[in-house]
Amino acid sequence: HAAGHSAEECSVVLRGQVRMELDGEVHLLDAGDSITIHSEIPHRFTNPGTLDAEILMVMSPPTF
């Protein structure tokens, strides 16, 4: 399920396709696409396909 945390987050899809749910909206991101969000908004990433996907996430401040 989608969750939020206290940070600002930028994610870049390095390969494959990623499904990003942001507060009930769905965004399909392909390799080369990026998204920046306020992480307090409930969100989650999933892989909608059968191929591996790889994303780079940067969070400030870092939360794990």
Secondary structure by P-SEA (a helix, b strand, c coil): ccccccbbbbbbbcccbbbbbcccbbbbbcccbbbbcccccccccccccccbbbbbbbbccccc
